[in-house]
Amino acid sequence: DGKKVYEGKLNGLNESKIAEMMVGRELSQVYPMKPRRIEEVIFEIKDLSTVDGKVRNVSFKLFRGEILGFYGLVGSGRTEVMESIIGLRKNKKWECFA
């Protein structure tokens, strides 16, 4: 916000302290932990495997209120998992609960 928040030596500063000065509050307050009740599973995949063998035994659960993302390097299988779930890739076996 255009304010000077620190003037001094860099010795003794760490990433946490610099970030605190940048945002104006403790890092624990940036994204405070919220109590989480893990109750309702709204989507679940069990033992997803593709015919071509690029995906083997993938399982996960998505709970109400969560945001689920898939990431990985090229060739890690993330695209194949998504294609399998939406029906673009043939599967050997799997169970889906929604």
BATOR-18322 format. One record per residue (C-alpha): residue number from 1; chain; x negated, y negated, z negated. Coordinates in steps of 0.5 Angstrom, whole numbers, padded with zeros to 4 digits, m for minus. Last residue first. Layout:
BEGIN
   nr  kette      x      y      z
  NUM      A      X      Y      Z
...
This chain:
BEGIN
   nr  kette      x      y      z
   98      A   0043   0080   0013
   97      A   0040   0086   0012
   96      A   0035   0089   0018
   95      A   0032   0096   0018
   94      A   0027   0098   0023
   93      A   0024   0103   0027
   92      A   0021   0104   0034
   91      A   0023   0097   0036
   90      A   0023   0095   0044
   89      A   0021   0087   0044
   88      A   0026   0081   0046
   87      A   0031   0083   0041
   86      A   0031   0077   0036
   85      A   0027   0081   0031
   84      A   0023   0084   0036
   83      A   0021   0078   0039
   82      A   0019   0075   0032
   81      A   0015   0080   0030
   80      A   0011   0080   0037
   79      A   0010   0073   0036
   78      A   0007   0074   0029
   77      A   0003   0080   0032
   76      A  m0004   0077   0030
   75      A  m0006   0077   0037
   74      A  m0007   0069   0037
   73      A  m0009   0067   0030
   72      A  m0004   0067   0024
   71      A   0003   0064   0022
   70      A   0010   0066   0020
   69      A   0014   0061   0016
   68      A   0020   0062   0011
   67      A   0024   0057   0008
   66      A   0027   0059   0002
   65      A   0034   0056  m0001
   64      A   0037   0063  m0001
   63      A   0032   0069  m0001
   62      A   0028   0071   0005
   61      A   0025   0078   0005
   60      A   0020   0081   0008
   59      A   0017   0088   0011
   58      A   0013   0089   0017
   57      A   0011   0097   0018
   56      A   0007   0096   0025
   55      A   0007   0091   0030
   54      A   0003   0092   0036
   53      A   0004   0099   0037
   52      A   0008   0099   0044
   51      A   0014   0102   0041
   50      A   0014   0096   0036
   49      A   0015   0097   0028
   48      A   0019   0094   0023
   47      A   0019   0097   0016
   46      A   0024   0093   0013
   45      A   0027   0086   0015
   44      A   0031   0082   0010
   43      A   0036   0076   0010
   42      A   0040   0073   0005
   41      A   0037   0076  m0001
   40      A   0041   0072  m0007
   39      A   0037   0072  m0014
   38      A   0031   0069  m0015
   37      A   0032   0063  m0019
   36      A   0027   0058  m0019
   35      A   0025   0053  m0024
   34      A   0022   0047  m0020
   33      A   0015   0046  m0020
   32      A   0013   0038  m0019
   31      A   0011   0037  m0012
   30      A   0007   0030  m0013
   29      A   0008   0030  m0020
   28      A   0002   0035  m0021
   27      A  m0002   0031  m0017
   26      A  m0002   0025  m0022
   25      A   0000   0019  m0020
   24      A  m0001   0013  m0015
   23      A  m0002   0017  m0009
   22      A  m0009   0015  m0007
   21      A  m0011   0014  m0014
   20      A  m0009   0021  m0015
   19      A  m0012   0024  m0009
   18      A  m0019   0021  m0011
   17      A  m0018   0024  m0018
   16      A  m0016   0031  m0015
   15      A  m0022   0031  m0009
   14      A  m0027   0030  m0014
   13      A  m0030   0023  m0017
   12      A  m0036   0024  m0022
   11      A  m0041   0020  m0018
   10      A  m0037   0016  m0013
    9      A  m0040   0010  m0016
    8      A  m0035   0004  m0017
    7      A  m0029   0001  m0015
    6      A  m0022   0004  m0015
    5      A  m0015   0003  m0013
    4      A  m0015  m0003  m0009
    3      A  m0008  m0005  m0006
    2      A  m0006  m0005   0001
    1      A   0000   0000   0000
